[in-house]
Structures are given as C-alpha cells and as structure tokens.
Amino acid sequence: MPIPVKKALAHLRATDSVLAGVIDRVGPFRARTSREASHYGAVLHSIVYQQLSGSAAATIHARVLGLFGGREPRPRELLGTDDAALRAAGLSGQKTKYVKDLSAHAIKRGFPMERLHELDDAAVIDTLTQIKGVGRWTAQMFLMFRLGRPDVLPDLDLGIQKGMQRAYGLRRLPTPTQVLRRGAVWAPYRTVASWYLWRLLDLPDE
C-alpha cells in the first residue's frame, strides 16, 4: 500500500492511547491492495463478492472469469455475454444486472473508470456510486484496497462498529456518526486505524 506506515502508526499512537494498545495487540500492518488488472476488474470483483463468504465468492468469480478463458473480461465482452451464462456461473439475477451496468458505465464516453486513481476520494465515491449495486461502502473498499488511499473510515461497516465497541468498551454499537466523531483524531490515516479495528475482531477476548 502506498501509505507511509511508520508515520501513520506514530500518529495513531500519539493521538489515541486506546488504539495504540490495539496496534500492540494486532502487530504489524499487513493490508494489501487489489491485484486485479484494471479498476474495472476490481469493481467487478467487489460486486461478485458482495454478501457471500470468501470461498463461495472466489468460486463464482473464477467461473465468471472462466467464461473468458480465465482472464478478466473487457467491458464490451461482458456486456455482450448472455445473462444465462452469467447466471450459470453463479451470479444471481441481481448481480448479473449489476455487472452489466458496470460494463455499460465502463464503456460510456466520459466515464472515468480507468482514471479513478486521478480523482480525489469524494469524486471516486460519487463516480462509482453511479453504478447499480455499488454503494458508498463498496466505493470506500475500492479507495482502501485498490487505490491505497490512507484516510478512509467506513462508518457504515459493521466490523468497524464492532471493533470500535470492543476496543473502547462501549455498551452499544456506535452509530456511523459516532464512528466518524471518535475516528476524527486518526486523520489523515483512518484507513490504517480501520484495518486495526477489523483485525482486533480476529483476536480472542482478553
């Protein structure tokens, strides 16, 4: 990830003693960015994986790529693929519509699919959420794990809310507004803080 990790960790430790303890428990920051060949392929991957377990999603994703010889399809290829073939690969009817809409946007004149890395965070979210099936959460995951943006805090994410509840000993799950308020001190490295909250949930209770 193109994030200055040492600087980020120093900032997070200095501004939040609770998060400093979480960092100590979790260990080194090991987030990685997506290896998809294109931004289009990364969003396609995200849509396929929505609301599925990792193994099931990986199987379906591989089957979809298998329709194109095991490689990432070009948008026009996927757009021209029969819906029945995509359904047979394991996509739901809804996700079939989503990947077709993604493909239609990708070839639309003026739509900056492969220039998303040139946009600021807000513009990336505004652009991606024009695609059916791509909400703010998916756009935030793209920012974090495709573009490696350092200051993203997915306030709607249940894992972030649970991680914050556990880290700070909160009686109730924090609301998205409370997540943003508590996480404000982590800027400009909220992506790193978010990763630590997710990983905290993998550890046993103390």
Secondary structure, DSSP 8 states (H G I E B T S, - for coil): --S-HHHHHHHHHHH-HHHHHHHHHH-S--------SSHHHHHHHHHHHTTS-HHHHHHHHHHHHHTTTTS---HHHHHTS-HHHHHHTT--HHHHHHHHHHHHHHTSTT--GGGGGGS-HHHHHHHHTTSTT--HHHHHHHHHHTS--S----TT-HHHHHHHHHHHT-SS---HHHHHHHHGGGTT-HHHHHHHHHHHTTS---
